[in-house]
Amino acid sequence: MRHWLVQMRKAKGFTQDETAKLAGISRSYYAEIEQGRKDASGRAAKLISSALDFDMNLFFANVGRESRQNPKKIA
């Protein structure tokens, strides 16, 4: 889950559907990106960041990347 993306969207008061429409992508694709099931393409990152007014590099920065898997505990 990309919690930072959910927070950005909710801060604007948008639903996933509204965000997807503003970005010009399908709601299902947006949801998969937000849930961390898919990585955003460069084009999608640009469209989403423009719709939500943030720097698209967040999609590609270490702070913007959240693991799709649960982190393993080191014993």
C-alpha positions in Angstrom: 0.0 0.0 0.0 1.3 3.4 -0.9 0.0 5.2 2.2 1.6 8.5 1.1 -0.5 8.4 -2.1 -3.7 7.7 -0.2 -2.9 10.7 2.1 -2.2 13.0 -0.8 -5.5 12.0 -2.5 -7.5 12.3 0.7 -5.9 15.7 1.5 -7.5 17.0 -1.7 -10.8 15.4 -0.8 -10.9 13.1 -3.8 -12.1 9.6 -4.2 -10.1 7.1 -6.2 -12.6 7.5 -9.0 -12.3 11.3 -9.1 -8.5 11.1 -9.0 -8.4 8.6 -11.9 -10.8 10.8 -13.9 -8.6 13.9 -13.3 -5.5 11.9 -14.3 -7.2 10.3 -17.4 -6.6 6.7 -16.3 -9.0 4.0 -15.3 -10.1 3.7 -11.6 -8.9 0.1 -11.5 -5.4 1.0 -12.6 -5.2 3.9 -10.2 -6.4 1.6 -7.3 -3.8 -1.0 -8.2 -1.1 1.7 -8.1 -2.4 3.1 -4.8 -2.6 -0.4 -3.3 0.9 -1.2 -4.4 -0.1 -4.0 -6.8 1.3 -2.2 -9.8 4.0 0.3 -10.2 3.0 3.5 -12.0 4.5 4.0 -15.5 6.3 7.2 -16.1 3.2 8.5 -17.9 0.8 7.5 -15.1 3.1 9.0 -12.5 3.1 12.3 -14.4 -0.7 12.3 -14.8 -1.4 11.3 -11.2 1.1 13.8 -9.7 -0.4 16.5 -11.9 -3.9 15.7 -10.8 -2.9 15.7 -7.1 -0.3 18.5 -7.5 2.9 16.9 -6.2 6.3 16.0 -7.6 6.1 12.9 -9.7 9.6 11.8 -8.4 7.9 10.6 -5.2 6.8 7.6 -7.2 10.5 6.7 -7.8 12.2 7.9 -4.6 13.0 5.5 -1.8 10.7 7.4 0.6 7.8 7.0 -1.9 8.3 3.3 -2.4 6.6 0.9 0.0 7.1 -2.8 -0.1 4.4 -5.0 -1.6 5.4 -7.6 1.0 5.4 -7.6 4.7 8.9 -6.8 6.0 10.6 -9.9 7.5 11.8 -9.6 11.1 15.4 -10.2 11.7 16.0 -12.6 14.6 
